[in-house]
Amino acid sequence: MRWQRKSALIMAVSLCIAIAVWSQMGMYLAHLFFGVDVKVNFFKFCMSLFKENSLYYFLVITFLNALIAYAILIVCLRVTQQYVRSNRFKLRLMSLRDIDWTAHVIQKYQPLNQHIIVIGHEQPMAFTVGFRRPLVVLSSGLIELLDDQELEAVIAHEAFHQSHFDPLKIFMLQLISESLWFLPITKWSYRNYKLISELLADESAIRHTGSELGLGGALLKLIKKGFRDHPTPVLVYFSDGVVNYRLQQLIDPNEEIPVRLNLMTIVISIPVMLLFMGMIVLAVT
């Protein structure tokens, strides 16, 4: 429950910040291009603080325009890249699909959502891909590496990501963190939501299998094989230290895992947000 509340809070805070800032940017653009009279707008108010045609006015308007242009550009670029790469990736997955293995896994483990495929690949891999209808992907190398209990735990782990649309949520948080780079809290939210989503998926897998042994064994085998084979795709999952916290939760679920805001993030983000909201209040009055 503690991770569920934290994940919901992180998502809600990030979305609220994004909506507040993006809506202000939209109103500013409406005023700039269509002459819409927007009274409550932070960016318009910033410009009004300086005398037109002065050097400061030129610097402020240049900075604001660059800030907004960057945010729009990065969102459009990331969405386009994701769309193109996602289509290509799905075509690649379908070309590698092993129909017999897929049918065997569905029949044996009977996942609640049967949007699952097995691809013919020697490297052990398990991931969830897709936004509207997330797809769980397992590799034949993974099935050969793990025993039945371990594979069941991995499928349950990925099924949690699938049912909670984690690929979409993580992509949205990435968009927010990159477009609103001047607010460190957005980057913190993106990084920690990924960690918490893994911990929640692990908890779901443990509840499903009734023991930590399956999931723990799968993680240890994947780590061992990854380091033995050296640079393999499996190492990507463990490159950011998330696996350390996952193992820590398996060993001692009551041990505190640091997902709190650090001091620097608070020191920078809160004043920026207060200034932002303060400007809106001043613009209204």
Buried (B, 14 or more C-beta within 10 A) or exposed (E): EEBEEBBEEBBEBBBEBBEBBBEBBBBBBBBBEEEEEBEBBBBBBBBBEBEEEEEEBEEBBEEBBEBBEBBBEBBEEBEEEBEEEBEEBBEEBEEBBBEEBBEEBBEEBEBEEEBBBBBEBEBBBBBBBBBEEBBBBBBBBBBEBBEEBBBBBBBBBBBBBBBBBBBEBBBBBBBBBBBBBEBBBBBBBBBBBBBBBBBBBBBBBBEBBEBBBBBBBBBBBBBEBBEEBEEBBBBEBBEEEBBEBBBBBBEEEEEEBEBEBEEEBBEBBEEBBEEBEEBBEEBEE
